[in-house]
Amino acid sequence: MKDCFSYKNSDEMIRAVNVKPLDDYLLHVTFSNGETRFFDFKPKLEYPVFVPLKNKSLFANVKLCRGTAVWAYNWGNELVCNDIDIAPERLYWDGIPE
């Protein structure tokens, strides 16, 4: 599985290396190229897949898995556990540079 993406169509591959949840549904993301960006998650909360993240405790439990921001979430069925995730390139391209 590829865990990084090209930067500006170059051979340089970058990935998210740190993610920190902030107040008001912001993520502070550090990338392997040293850049940091703020990603406003509020607009995404209207998409059905992201609605559970309106729970601030769940939102604050963000982790990185292979360079992707993920939230572990159990949909109420003991046999099914799904993750909510957002691609690192989305965090980078739509993030606001620090």
QUIPE-V192079 format. One record per residue. SS is DSSP state (h for helix, s for strand, l for the rest). Layout:
# QUIPE-V192079
<<SS> <SS>>
This chain:
# QUIPE-V192079
<<l> <l> <l> <l> <s> <s> <l> <l> <l> <l> <l> <l> <s> <s> <l> <s> <s> <s> <s> <s> <s> <s> <h> <h> <h> <s> <s> <s> <s> <s> <s> <l> <l> <l> <l> <s> <s> <s> <s> <s> <l> <h> <h> <h> <h> <h> <l> <h> <h> <h> <h> <h> <h> <h> <l> <h> <h> <h> <h> <l> <l> <l> <s> <s> <s> <l> <l> <s> <s> <s> <s> <s> <s> <s> <l> <l> <l> <l> <l> <l> <s> <s> <s> <s> <s> <s> <l> <h> <h> <h> <h> <h> <h> <l> <l> <s> <s> <l>>
